[in-house]
Amino acid sequence: MSTLGCLVLGIYLLSTPALAVDTSKKAKVFILAGQSNMEGKANLELLEYQVDQPETRDFFKHLKKNGEWVVRDDVLINFLDRRGNLTVGFGSPKCIGPELEFGNTVGDYFKEQVLIIKTAWGGKSIGRDFRPPSSGLPSVEKLEQILQQTNKRNKERNRPEITIDEVKDMYGKSYRGMMKEINTTLRELKTRFPQYKGQGYEFAGFVWFQGWNDMFDPDFLANYGKHMANFIRDVRKDLKAPNLPFVIGQMGQNGPDGASDRMQTIKDAQASMESIPEFKGNVKVVKTDVFWDQKAAELVKNWRDHIDEWNKVGSNYGYHYLGSAITFSKIGRAFGQAMLGLMNNDK
């Protein structure tokens, strides 16, 4: 079994019998966005092991039928260049992320067809990459400073210089990529998903899981709350869904008591979204630190000394929640439950 990576695992997928999907009503579309933890970093080899173990098999029993991974006929998923019916493997290559249990949770609730559009890229900040349009660009002085620093590094590495316009283009690039992916997927629904019967669709909710990279730039750190609030407003505006339920996965690496000062600043900024008057009742912050895998956390300290035991509980680094299949599954389930709670607030 692999150690700290998501390695190739040959799996055979079993499609479930056709479920009673109501295609007379519009499909429910959920957007899942963020950086590497929204991609998902729990190794399938770990899940394959835990799904059969006495202490964990009950938790994962719904994922397999007759020894094969279940494929949901009623939940569709598009993750960049991968798409199909929801099953394991829609995280990073050969991994799972929050999408699996999120999809199972909302899929079990709705009779309508569910579509998940996941747009996530590792190492992205909201201060730069996902910077929402209404946050604007940094000051001219800041942009010039970045230009000079970048070109100095490029010169040292024998790389071509960049222009000020290329610096500006960095800001909001992932936000624009996210919107492009959403719009392209919806425009090509019938070709990407033959299971879609042309019944129309409606945006049902948005889940955001991100924060790590904003800890390392003082400006990004200080303004995370501002950018997060603008992000929610801009997403709703651009999707033409003014009351779109919005779930934020609060950073939780290292558990409830393990946040550094910088991480706590991000966590506080995320938590503050619920207290903004216009967001009350339609934005929910989900604690993820409560799902930190303590057993994996203990073993990772000296994982090379007990590799066999480590491979039974973890598969990645601490900033990826130790690649714990249980943690990512609990996080996804909590996201789904929070989303359903918000949606029921509107009824």
Buried (B, 14 or more C-beta within 10 A) or exposed (E): BBBBBBBEBEBEEEBBEEEEBBBEBBBBBBBBBBBBBBBBBBBBBBBBBBBEEEEBEEBBEEBBBEEBBBBBBBBBBBBBEEBBBBBBBBBBBBBBBBBBBBBBBBBBBBBBBBBBBBBBBBEBBBBBBBBBBEBEEBEEEEBEEBBEEBBEEEEEEEEEEBEEEEBBEBBBBBBBBBBEBBEEBBEEBEEBBEBBEEBEBEBBBBBBBBBBBBBEEEEBBEBBBBBBBBBBBBBBBBBEBEEBBBBBBBBBBBBEEEBEEBBEBBBEBBBBBBEBEEBEEBBBBBBBBBBBBEBBBEBBEEBEEEEEBBBBBBBBBBEBBBBBBBBBBBBBBBBBBBBBEBBEEEE
